[in-house]
Amino acid sequence: MGAIKQPLPVKLVLPMISGHRELFQAAAEALAQRFGAVDYTSAVLPFTYTDYYDEEFGGGLLRQFVSFQPLMDPGKLAEVKVLTNELEEQWRADGRRRINLDPGYITQAKLVLATTKNYAHRLYIGQGIFAEVTLMYRDGDFRPLPWTYPDYQSEPYLEVLRAIRGIYVAQLKEWQAGI
């Protein structure tokens, strides 16, 4: 039997999809009020990997990632996803969502994303929310899993996630030195 231990803190990351650039900033600011300052903002990237969102959002979709400076208890991921769902609802227009917010976190070993959709590879984490390991970090880089969406396997996304992981690793070293 192993001893029960608290997990290491994680790096909160917020991947966003929208055709309205101004909503990226609004979402980052809303989460920063709750979870602390933004410490990384990616370039705005074209979202061309699927047409899944086109009917609801329209065309010309974009993706941006932000991460937050304070490290977080991974047990708070469901709380973050509930908040992002509330923000999506708040910014609806004409009955349609205008932004998709799928928060997650980065550790030294993985990228985890939260969702409301259950599936065989997703675990229930409370409050109606599920989580999946979307990418593993192994042999010096992120590696996809059979269910990893194509956009998360693309080099532009991997560059962003490597940068955020680099910030996290440096923060974790500082955190561990302070224990």
N, C-alpha and C positions, 0 to 999 in steps of 0.2 A: 504494500500500500504506500503510495506516495504522500508526501506532506502537502497540505493545501497551502498555496502561496498566492499572493496578489500578482497579477500579470504586470509586465512592464507597461508604462504608458505608451500611447500610440499617437500618430500624427493624423489629425483630422484633415481630410481632403474632400473637396466638393467639385465633382465634375458636373458641368451645366450644359444644357442644350437649349438653344432658343434662336429665333430669327430676330430678336429684339436685343441688341447689344446692351442697352441701358439696364436691362433686367439682370445682367451679369453683375454689374456693380451694386445694384440694389440688393441682390441675394447675398453677395459677399458682405455688405455692410450689415444686413440683418443678422447673419450668423456671427459676425464679429462682435456685435453687441452682446451676444449670449455666450460665445465660446472664446473670445479674445481676438487680438489683432491678426490680420492677414499678413503672412510673411512670404508668400509666393503667389504670383499671378502669371499664368501662362499667356502666350500670345493667343489671339482668337484664331481658332482653326476651323476650316470648313468641315461640316459634318456630312459626308457623302457616302458613308459605309452602308447605309440602309435607307429605304423609303418608309420605314415603319411609322415614323412620326409625321410624315407629310400630310396625311389627311387631317389630322388634328391641328397641326401647327402651321401648315403651309410649307412652301419650299424655301430654299435659301437658308437652311439651318446652319448654325455655327456652334462650336464647342469651345468652352474655356474651363480651365481648372484653376482653383485656388486652394491654398492650404493655410492653416491657422497656426500661429506661433505657439500658444500653450499646448503642451502635450496633454492627452486626454486618457481617461480610463476607458478601455475598449467596451466596458459594460454600458456605456452611455450611447452607443450607436443607435439603438432603437429610439431613444429620446431625440436624437438629432434628426432621424428620418421622419418622425412624427412632425417635428417643427418644419422641415422642408416641405412636407406635404401641405401643411397649413399655408406656407408661403405660396406654393403653387396655386392653391385655391384662391388666395387673396388677390393674385394677379391675373385671374381668369378674365377674359373679355368675350362677350357674345357666346357664353357657354363653353369656351375652349380654353384649355391651358395655353399659356404663352411661354412657359419655361418648364423644363424638366430638370429636377434636382435629385441626384442619386448620390448621397454622401457615403463616405467610406473612410477607411483608415489605412495607413501604411505602417508596417513594422519592418524589422530587418529582413523578415522572411516572406512577406506577402502583401498583396493589396486585397482588402476585403471591401465589398460594396453591399449596401443595404438596399432592400427592395420590399415591396408589398406582395410580390408574386412568389408563391411557393413552387418548388420543383424538387426533383430527386436529390440534387446536389446542394440544396439550400437548407440551412438550419434555422429553426424558429428562435428568435432572440427576445421575444416579448412585444407587447403593445401592437400586435398585428404585423410585426416586421420580421423579415427573414434576412439572412446574410449569406454571402457566398465568398469563397476565396476565388478571386477573378484571375490573379496572376501569382505565381510563386517566384521568389527570388532564390536562384540556385546557380552555382558555378559562375558567380559574378554578374548575373543579369536577371531580369524578369523573364519568366517562361510561361507560355500560355498553358491552359488546361483544355480538355476537350470541349468545354462549354464557354470558353473565353470568346467574347464577341470580337469580330474582325478589327474593329477600331482600336480595341485595347491591345491588339497584336501589332499595330502599325508603328513604324519608327517615330513619327511625330509624337504620338502618345507616350511611347516608351521613353523618349527623351525627357518629356515633362515629368514622368513618374520617377525616372532616375534622379532628376534634379531635386524633387521633393524628398525622395529617400535620402539623398545626400545631406539635406538640411536636417532631416530626422536623426540620422546616425550621429551627426555632430551634436545635436541637442541631447540625445540620449547619453552620450559620453559625459557631457556637462552635468546632466541629471544624476548619473551614477557616481560621479566624482563628489557630488554634494551629499550623498547618502551617508 
